[in-house]
Amino acid sequence: MKMTTVSHLRAWKQQKRKFASITAYDASFARLFEQAGIQVMLVGDSLGMTMQGHDSTLPVRVEDIVYHTRCVRRGATACLLLADLPFMSYATPEQTYDSAAELMRAGANMVKLEGGAWLAPTVSGLTERAVPVCGHLGLTPQSVNIFGGYKIQGRDADSAEQLYNDALALERAGAQLLVLECVPVPLAQRVTEALSIPVIGIGAGNVTDGQILVMQDALGITGQGTPKFAKDFLAKGGDIRSAVRLYAEEVEQGLYPAPEHSFY
């Protein structure tokens, strides 16, 4: 199987070809996802909640992401694999480069970090050192204590403008992908159209170039309730492989997320 690269995603954006991605944490599910047609996966710090049972992503450490990245890479050898830089693992340049190097050595093709324009020097530094970067704006779970909970972002004019400017700043700094989480559809569309890099949405409507879901949400096995933006594809698919194929197909056809999964 041919390796998926960020160049493929850029081409898909130009072709207006939507794509589905998903979180993965082990070799078995990663292999199944790749066989079902998923070409982009994320080892997310969401594992703190889904795998470790915490109530946030904050307890996750770099070594946790490294371990699961190795597992996923062994199962999915051809996917474009993103790995999260967890909470406070990119507070200084030296720490950032060490953390990113560990993730890339473990098999990641790109690191993902949360934050806006203030991260531009970090993104530039990583890019200069041959580490591709995916930005993450909107609801950034590592900032849950600043936000006062998991809330929709960019609903008022000022915060929407700030997010838009942050997206432009991250692209200028060298980010090659952007994740938008829990933002109103009009804002997601504005950002997606303004950027030349692919934009992956989660709770951002079907206007982004791609979609991502936490695997437990996509399979309806989230223990703490299903988010508004998620859909239980297993309920209709019948088995996990069929569910993942259905998810990919509905994203590619623009059927998911539907209006009931979106914020306005």
N, C-alpha and C positions, 0 to 999 in steps of 0.2 A: 504494500500500500504506500502511495506517495505521501510524503510528509506535508502537512498543511502549514503554511507560513502566513505571516502578516501580509505578504504581498497578495496572497489569495483573497484575504479579507478586503483589501483595498480594491481589488478588481471587482469583487462582488458588490461593493458599495457603488462603484461606477456603473455596474450593470443593473443596479437596484434589485439585486438578489439577496433576499433576507436569509439569515442563518440562525440556527439554534445552538446554544451552548448550555452547559450544565456543570454543577459542582460534582467533584468526584473525590473520594478519599481512600479507595483501596483498588487493588489490581483487578478483582473480579468484576466490580461494577464498571470500572474504566474500560475493560475489555468488552463488556456487553454494550456499553454506550458507543464505543467506536464501531463495533459490528452493526449497530443500529443506525449508523450514519452521522453521529455527532462528531464533528471535527475540531471543536474548540471546547476545552475543559478548564476548570478552575479548581485548584486546591485552595479553598477559601478558609479564612479564619472563622467562618461559620461552623467549622468543625468543633469549636469550643462549645457550641450549643447543641449541635446535632449528634456529635460523637462523644463528647466528654461530659455533657449534661450540665454545663454552666448556664447561667441566666444572661450572659453576654459573651462577646468575643474577647473581652479584655484579658482573661487569664491565658490566652494562647501565646505560646513562645515560638521563637524561630525554629527550635529543634522539633517542635510538633509539626510545623509546616514542612520541614525538611523530610521527616519520616514519611508523611503521607504523600509528598511529592515523589519520593522514590517508589513508593508502592504503585501510584497511579501511572508513572512512566513505564513501569514494567508491564502493566496491563494494556496500556494504550501507547504503542510505540510511534504512531504516525500523527497523533493529534497535536494541535497547537496548545501547549500547556502553560497556563498562567498560574502563578503562585502568589498568595498574599504576603506582603510584609506586615506582620502583626503589630499590635499596639506597642508604641514606643521603641520599635526596632529600627527606626530611621530618624532618630532625634538629632544626631550629629552626622556630618559627612562620613567620618571613619566608621561609625556604627552602621550607617546605611550601606556602605560598600561591602562591609564584612557580611551583613545580613543577606544582601542580594547575591553575593558570591556563593554563599552556602546554598541558596535556593537554585541558582543556575547549575551548580555542580550536582545537585540532586536530580536534575532533569528538566527543570522549568525552561521554557523558551522566553518568558517575559515575567516581570514582577508587577504586582498591582499595589498601589498605595492610595490612601485616602487624603484628600485635601485640595485646596484651591491654588490661587496664584502664588501664595507664600512658598509653595513647593517647587516653583520654577527652577531655582538653583539646584535642588536635589534631582529633579528630572534631567536637567542638563548634564549634571555630573555623572549620573548613571549612564545616560546615552553616550557621553564621551568615552565611557569605559566599556562600551559594547554590551550594556545591559538594556534591552528594550523595556519600555515602561508603559503600563496601562494606568491611566488616572481613574479616579472614582469620586464623583460629585453627587450632590443631593443628600439623601439620607445616608450618612457615613456611620456605620454602626460603632466604630471606635470612638465616636464623639457623642455617644448616647447620654453621657452625664452633662455635656454642654447643652444638648438639645432638650434635656429633661424628658427623654423617652424617645420612642421610635415614631417620629412624626413626618408628615409630608413636608417637603422643602420647596421653596421657590413659589409660594402661592401669592405673595404680595409683590408689588412692582419692584421694590428695592432689592429684595432677596433674589428675585428672578434675574434682574440685571447683573447682580453680583455673580450669580452662578454662570450666566452667559459669559461674562468677562473672564471668570476663572477658567472656563473651558477653552477659550481662545488662548489664554496665557499658557495653559498646559500644552496645547498643541505647538505653540511657538517655542516652548522649551524643549520639545522633542518627543513628547508622548506619542505613541503610535496607535493607541486605542483609548477609548473612554467608556467607563460604565456610568450610567445615569440611573440612580435608584430613587424611586418614590417621588417623582416630580410631575406636575401637571402636563398633560399631553401637548398643549400649545408651546410650552417652554421646551419640552423634549424635541419637538419638531424644529423649533428655531435653532437649537443647538446642533442638531443632526445636519440640517441644511447648511449651517455656517462652517462646519468643520470638514476638512478633506480627509481626516482619519475616520475609521469606522466607529460608530457609537453603538454600544450594547445596552439595552434597557432592561430594567427589572422594576415593574411598577411605573413605567413611563409610557405606556400605550404601545401601539403597533407601528409607530412612526419612526422608530429607530432602525438602524441597519441590522441589528441582531437582537436576540433575547437571551437572557440567562435566568435559570431557576436553580435554587437549592434542590438537590435531587430528592430530598425527603418531601418537599412541597410538591414537586411534580408527580410524586407517587402517592400523595395523600397520606403520608405516614408521619407528618409533623405532630409531635406530641403536645405542643402548646397551642394548637389551633392553626388553621390555614390562613395565611395573609390574604387580603382582598385581591391582590394581583396574581395569586397562584391559582392553578387549576389541577384537579386530580385526574391525570390522564390514565392512571391505572384503572379507575372505575369503568372507563369506557374501553380501554385497550384490552383488558382481560388478563394480560400477563405483562411482565416488565418490558420485554423486548418490544412488544406491540405498543405499549404505552409510550416508550421513548420515540419510536418511529412516528406515532401519532403526534406527539409534541413537535418533532422536527417538521413534519408535514404542515401542521397548522401554522407554525411560525413562517415557513417558506411561502405559504399561500396568503399570509396576512390575516388569517382567521383568529389567531391568538397573538397577543391578548385582545379580547373583545372589549367593548365599552364597559361591561360590568367588572372588568379586571383593571380598569384605568381610573386615573384621577384627573379632574378638570377644574 
